[in-house]
Amino acid sequence: MRIEHAALYVNDLEGARAFFETYFGVVPNDGYHNPKTGLRTYFLTFGEGDAEGAAARLEIMTRSGLEDLEKSTMRTGWTHLAFSLGSKSAVDELTARLKTDGYEVLSGPRTTGDGYYESSVLGFEGVNIEIIAYGCAEYCLRATRNRVISGKGSMRLLRQLQIDASLWMR
């Protein structure tokens, strides 16, 4: 099982599409419009996809009558979208670019207490965007390697994680 896509209501559909195209290189579909409800959407595709060809997708949507509540960063519910860029320098560069373009950097770039190298930026319409250097497989491999080196794990587990990570990152 995998998440097929997530959806996000926005006020400015074209602005949201442009944000993700400009900063994250998404490929949007041609869009959809339901004239009965006024709903307009784009599906944004991130990257090439996994071994089965499945790529991460985000649906952005708008329609009239949306309630635009305050977007506090300290609230229940969805808190951020996270994107793995593959290197610390890529995190540094994109964070600097977003800041130069007027987006508020909430934190970082920094190494967090759980070992992620990341920054957090308020993107379009106040959506919290987390930019990280490495994805789960690489992060887990690094963390396990550190435990093994310190004598708290097994070499067999480390080797299996290396195999799993190499398959996952293809």
N, C-alpha and C positions, 0 to 999 in steps of 0.2 A: 504494500500500500504506500502511496505517496500523496502529498498535497498537490492537486492539479493546478489550482491557482488561488490567489487571494484577491479580494475586491476592495476598492477604496472609493467612497464618494468624494468628489471634489466640486468646488464652485467653478473653477476655470479649467475645463477639460483640455482645451488646447494648450494652456500653460503647463498643466501637469504632464501632458504628452511631451512637450518640448523639454521640460526639465529632465525627464528620464532619458530622452534621446541624447540630449547634450552631455549629461554627466555620466550616464551608465550605458550608453550605446545600445539601447533597446531597439527592437524592430517592432513597430506598431502594425496591427492589421489595418484594414481600410475603414474600420469603424462600423458602428451599428446605430441605427435610430429607429425607435418605435414611435411612430406618429400618434398613436392612441394615448400613450402614457407620457410622452415627451422624453423618455429615457434615451440618453446618448452614451455610448461606451466605446472604449478601445481596449483590445487585449495587447499588452506589451510583452514581448518575448525577450528574455535575457540569455545571451550566449548560445552555444551550440547544442547544449543538452547533455544528457548522460549516455551511458552505453546503449540504452534502449531508444535513444533519440528524444527523450522527454526533456524539455527545457523548462526552467522556471518561468512562470507567467504571472503578471499582475493585471487585473482588470481595473481600469479607472472608469468612473461613471459620473454622470451628472443628470439632473432633472430639476424642474422648478419645484419650489416648496421645501427645499432642504433646510433643516434646522442647523444653524452654524453655531455650535456651542464653543465656549472657551476650551482651548486645547492645552491644559496643564500637563507638564511632563511628569507630574506625580499624581497619577490617577489609576484606577483599575481599568482593565481591558487591554487592548493592543497598545503597546508602548512605542515600538519602533519597527522599521524595516532594516535588516542588516544585509550588507553586501560584502562578499569576500573578494578582494582585489589581487591577492597572491603575493604581495610584498609590502614591507614597511614603507619603501620609497613611494609606492603607488598610493598608499594611504596618505602620506605626507603631501604628495602633489595634489591629489584631489581635494583634500581638506583646504589647502592653501588656495586652490582655484575657487572653491565654493565661497571661502571667506572674502576673497578679492571681488567676487561677483555679488557680495552683499548678504550672503547667508550667515546666520549666527552660529558660531562654533560653540557648542555647549561644553565639550570636554575634549582633551587630547590635541593631537595624537599622543598616546601614552600606552604603557603596558599596564593592564589591569591586574588586580590581585589574583585573578584566576588564569593569568598568562596570555590573554589576548592583547594584541597590539591594535588599537582602535582609536577612532575619533567619533564624536557624536555631533551632528549638525542639524539645525532646524531647516528643513528644506521648504519647498513650496507649501503655501497655506499652513505652515507650522507643523508639518509632518516630521517627526524625529527620524533621521536617517543615520544609521550606524555603519561606519566604514571600517572593515577589519582586514588585517593582512592575510590571514589564513582561515580556511574553512575547517569544519569539524574533524575530518579525517587527519589532516596534518596537525591540528592542535592536539588531538588525542594521542597521536603518535609521539609528539614532542613531550607531552606530559608523562606518558608511560615510560618513555626512554629515560626521563629524569628520575622516575621512581626506581627503575631497574638499576641505573647507575648508582643510586644511593642505597641499594640493597633492599628495597621494599617491594620488589616485584620479581617476576621470573623472566629469564631470557626467552623461554618458549612463548610467553604472552607477547613480548616485544616483537619476536619474529612474525607471529600471526598478525599483529597489528600492522607491521610493515607490508605484509602481503595484502591485507584488507585495504589499506590506504592506497597502495599502488593500483589496485583494481578500481577503487572508488574514484581516483583522480584521473583516470584515463579519459 
